[in-house]
Amino acid sequence: MSGPIVGFAGLTHLGLVSAVGTASKGFRVVGYDGDSARVHDIKAGKLPVVEPDLDEMAREFADNLSFTDRLSDLAQCDIVYISTDVPTDDKGQSDLTSINASIGNVIAALGPEAILIILCQVPPGFTRKLPLPTERLYYQVETLVFGRAVERATKPERFIIGCADPSYPLPPAYKTLLEAFGCPLLPMLYESAELAKIAINCCLVASVTVANTLAELSERIGADWSEIAPALRLDRRIGQYSYLAPGLGIAGGNLERDLATVLRLSEQCGSEASVIAAYLTNSKHRRDWALRMVHREVFGRKPDASLGILGLAYKENTHSVKNSPSLALIENLHSWPITVYDPVVPASAATHPKVTAAASALDAARGADALIVMTPWPQFRDLRAADIAAAMEGNVVIDPFGVLDGPGLRAAGMAHFVLGKPERAGA
């Protein structure tokens, strides 16, 4: 094994996935976390995050990985990333307390020539203020996408690198590490890189908001958004990878944080950002789509209806429930009995006085007057329409993402509601 030794300080979602991804490129990696219990679990193969292929890759490249709760073990590293997830509150504000503490501790433990890289997301202006010579200090835009984190960590589209002077060459050890991933390197000012991450997320929010707004219009006028989106993907000004699938607003915490940051900075600077506030308003409206549907299609006919809900995570292939549309829905249904099932998230994540945990997805449908699919887990696609119809008491299926077999459900006499499709039309 050759090349720099790379350390990751913080083994939550971002740090653990990044450490495993870096080890897969042949580098020796030291993962540090001050939580001894977390480190113990990781060493035992009990990873604290859920991501497709992460467990298998951690086992495959175990010889390149070591994990520790001793800060002093980072002294052997040529490069150390600050990789702790940044928590956000309900208003999208970042809490940087733990990040600042981690940076202070890591700087004290660094070798005399080691490079420090801020990988977790911080507001513009943060990195430049840190007490380390600029030739040893960088900010790197993280590429984490929940549910696709391993893919993004091992096959990044590009690296955006914040520097004090982007015209100055990157340190050889850092350049060697980045070039191993075979993607373009984009050095820029610290502040530019910090804002670039926010800019990316604002563009994603714009795409999501356009899709949600026009998908809702499609529902009302008898158009089918799933027929329109492919035409947009063939337009080079929009592109095949655009976020054009309608959803239940924005969730997960990261996008909300960046919108809150833009609003805060714009207010401080006196710039105009009303479009950002409109994104948040649209997101909340779309998040409540399932709630509006269940009131209109279920409670209007049967006020004491019972509900089955599939999915608690904010999106598929992750354990995260940050700003989960499913949990938001459940919070508004305290007067009705609910049975829930998620393949990863326990039912206890839902604060509800009448919630019951189901043993399987089909069990969540048993006896329900309505079945609501709030997370598009791939395994839900395996549910047979006839089995769902036989298990349910009622005939309403609210399936925002069109996960279930729409034609099969309609053939079984079920009413199937999907985002962006004419009302009562199926997938």
TAWO-V328451 format. One record per residue. PSI is psi in whole degrees, -180 to 180 (* if undefined). Layout:
# TAWO-V328451
((PSI) (PSI))
This chain:
# TAWO-V328451
((131) (176) (177) (152) (130) (129) (149) (118) (103) (113) (39) (-160) (-54) (-49) (-43) (-46) (-42) (-38) (-46) (-41) (-40) (-40) (-32) (-17) (7) (6) (149) (129) (134) (116) (122) (140) (138) (-11) (102) (-37) (-41) (-45) (-42) (-44) (-42) (-43) (-32) (2) (10) (85) (137) (5) (156) (118) (137) (131) (-3) (-46) (-44) (-42) (-37) (-38) (-40) (-37) (29) (-32) (-22) (-7) (137) (146) (142) (154) (12) (114) (-34) (-21) (-16) (-12) (-24) (-8) (143) (-29) (134) (127) (136) (112) (28) (137) (138) (117) (150) (153) (-173) (-16) (7) (13) (135) (142) (105) (9) (-51) (-32) (-46) (-41) (-42) (-43) (-44) (-43) (-41) (-42) (-40) (-26) (-10) (148) (163) (-21) (6) (151) (136) (132) (125) (112) (-32) (156) (130) (159) (155) (135) (-10) (-52) (-42) (-25) (-6) (146) (68) (143) (139) (-25) (-8) (11) (126) (159) (134) (129) (123) (152) (18) (129) (117) (134) (-17) (25) (-40) (-45) (-45) (-33) (-29) (-22) (63) (150) (-34) (164) (125) (122) (120) (129) (163) (-39) (101) (-13) (-13) (137) (146) (149) (141) (-42) (-42) (-42) (-41) (-44) (-51) (-40) (-19) (-18) (-8) (38) (164) (146) (130) (83) (144) (174) (152) (-52) (-35) (-43) (-42) (-39) (-27) (-40) (-43) (-40) (-42) (-47) (-34) (-39) (-38) (-44) (-39) (-45) (-45) (-42) (-41) (-46) (-44) (-42) (-47) (-27) (-39) (-42) (-38) (-43) (-39) (-31) (1) (12) (167) (108) (-31) (-19) (-27) (-40) (-43) (-34) (-37) (-37) (-24) (-4) (120) (-23) (-13) (-59) (158) (-19) (10) (151) (87) (-2) (124) (149) (-167) (57) (-164) (144) (176) (-22) (-39) (-46) (-42) (-40) (-43) (-36) (-41) (-37) (-44) (-43) (-42) (-47) (-38) (-39) (-40) (-37) (-13) (20) (165) (126) (36) (-27) (-33) (-43) (-35) (-36) (-44) (-40) (-44) (-39) (-44) (-40) (-45) (-33) (-34) (12) (-49) (-37) (-44) (-41) (-42) (-34) (-42) (-44) (-18) (-62) (-28) (-27) (-32) (92) (-26) (31) (153) (149) (145) (133) (127) (116) (129) (-29) (153) (-19) (170) (160) (30) (157) (-3) (138) (17) (121) (37) (126) (-32) (-46) (-35) (-40) (-48) (-37) (-26) (8) (33) (-20) (-4) (142) (137) (138) (130) (152) (132) (135) (-14) (-45) (129) (155) (-23) (-15) (-21) (121) (98) (133) (-16) (37) (140) (137) (130) (150) (-19) (170) (-42) (-35) (-30) (-24) (-17) (122) (2) (143) (-25) (144) (130) (121) (106) (-14) (125) (59) (135) (-35) (-19) (-22) (-19) (-9) (131) (135) (-41) (-37) (-40) (-48) (-39) (-32) (-31) (153) (-41) (-166) (19) (125) (116) (110) (77) (-42) (5) (40) (-39) (170) (93) (-52) (-39) (-40) (-43) (-38) (-28) (7) (17) (148) (123) (121) (128) (142) (135) (4) (154) (139) (133) (1) (156) (-172) (*))
